[in-house]
Amino acid sequence: MSHPIPMVDLTAQYPLLRDDIEAGLKQALDEARFILGPNVQALEQEVADYLGVAHTVAVASGTDALHLALRAAGVGEGDEVITTPFSFIATAEAICYVGAQPVFVDIDPATFNIDPQAVAGAITPRTRAILPVHLFGQPANLPALGQLAEQHGLALVEDCAQSFGASIDGRQTGSIGVTGAFSFFPSKNLGGYGDGGLVSTDDPAVADRARALRNHGSRRRYYHDEVGYNSRLDELQAVILRAKLPHIDAFNDGRRRVAARYAERLGQSERVAIPHADGIGRHVYHQYTLLCADEAERDQLMAALGEERIASAVYYPVPLHHQRAFAEHYGDAGPPSLPVAEATARRCLSLPIYPELALTDVDRICEVILRR
Ligand SMILES: *Cc1c(COP(=O)(O)O)cnc(C)c1O
C-alpha cells in the first residue's frame, strides 16, 4: 500500500531549518527577554523590509492582526465593512470585534475573491472600509478596490493571512491598502510553531495605534492612553519566523511548482476545473482548490482520494453569511443571496499542497482524479 499524503506536512522542512531554529532558541532562552524582546523587534524590521512597508507590528494571532488593523484604521461602532463571504470566519469576526457590521458581497467565480463590482453596489453612507481576502494565496483585485476606496473615502484593509509573498505588479500584498493583516498560524505560507500575526502599514499613525493596542493601550510603561489588549507576538515564535523568512520565496516557489504540475495534469480534465493562475498578481497557493461539477461529485472524489490515503479538504463548506454566528445581523428577510459563493462552497475541493510535496505524489493524486 502506498504512503498517506497529508494536506500539509510541517515535518518536511524542519531538517532545513533545525540548526537556525535551535541556535536561535538557545540564545533566546539564555537571554530570557521573553516579552517584546530582540527577536520580535528584529522580525518586525525584517518583515517590513520584505514587504516594502514602513512599519509592522507583530501580534498574537492573525485574528488579532485583523482586529487591531481595523481598529487602528479607525473602523468602529456603527460602521459597515464590506467583505467576502468566502473566507475563514476570523475575517468577519474582526469586523464584529470593533462594533462594526460585516456586509457580505459575492465573489468572482474565477478567483474566489471579492467581486469589486459587487462591492461598488454595496457602498452606503455608513461604509467605512473594504476588507478583501487574498484567498488561497491569490491576490484580490486591489487595483479596482483601491480605486473604489479612494472615490468613496474608505479604508482598504487587506486580509493577508493566506498570502505572505503574493504580489501585484511587484508590490507585496499587505503593502497596498492602508494596512494589512498577516497570520503566522503553523500551516500558513509563513507559519510559526504556534499562534502569531502581524499588522503592516506605511501610515505612522496606524502603526503607532496598533503598537499601543497590542500592549494594553500603552505607549509609555504604566501609562495607558486607551483600553487595549494583551496581543504580543511571543519571542520564541519570532525566533522560528526569523529562521523561516529567508526561505519564504523558495517555499512559495515550491508551492507554485506543485500547482503547475496539478495544472499540467488536470488542466484538460472534464471532471474538475483547476484554479485560475496568476490573475491579478502572483499567486502563492496557500491552497490548491478545484471546482467539481456538483456537491455529489465532490463527495465522491473526496471518498476516492481517501481510499488511496490521500487527504483533501473543503475550504469552506459554509459561506460566512450562512454561519449561525452572524444570523442576528439579518432581520426576517434572512441573509442575502450570494449565488457564486454558495455554489463555490458546494463544489470546491482543496488538494494537498506544500513546498516539499513530491511531484510523484502530485501525479498519484492526479491519477485518482483522472481515473474513470
Ligand atoms: C488563518 C486565517 C485568519 C486568522 O489567523 P489566525 O492566526 O488563525 O488567527 C484570518 N483570515 C484568514 C483568511 C485566514 O486564513
The ligand as a Gaussian input file, in Angstrom:
#p B3LYP/6-31G(d) Opt

LIG

0 1
 C       -5.882000      31.870000       9.217000
 C       -6.747000      32.997000       8.806000
 C       -7.077000      34.040000       9.681000
 C       -6.793000      34.008000      11.153000
 O       -5.500000      33.774000      11.507000
 P       -5.148000      33.133000      12.948000
 O       -3.691000      33.344000      13.019000
 O       -5.542000      31.706000      12.891000
 O       -5.902000      33.894000      13.979000
 C       -7.777000      35.122000       9.180000
 N       -8.170000      35.173000       7.900000
 C       -7.912000      34.173000       7.036000
 C       -8.354000      34.298000       5.625000
 C       -7.209000      33.045000       7.470000
 O       -6.963000      32.055000       6.600000

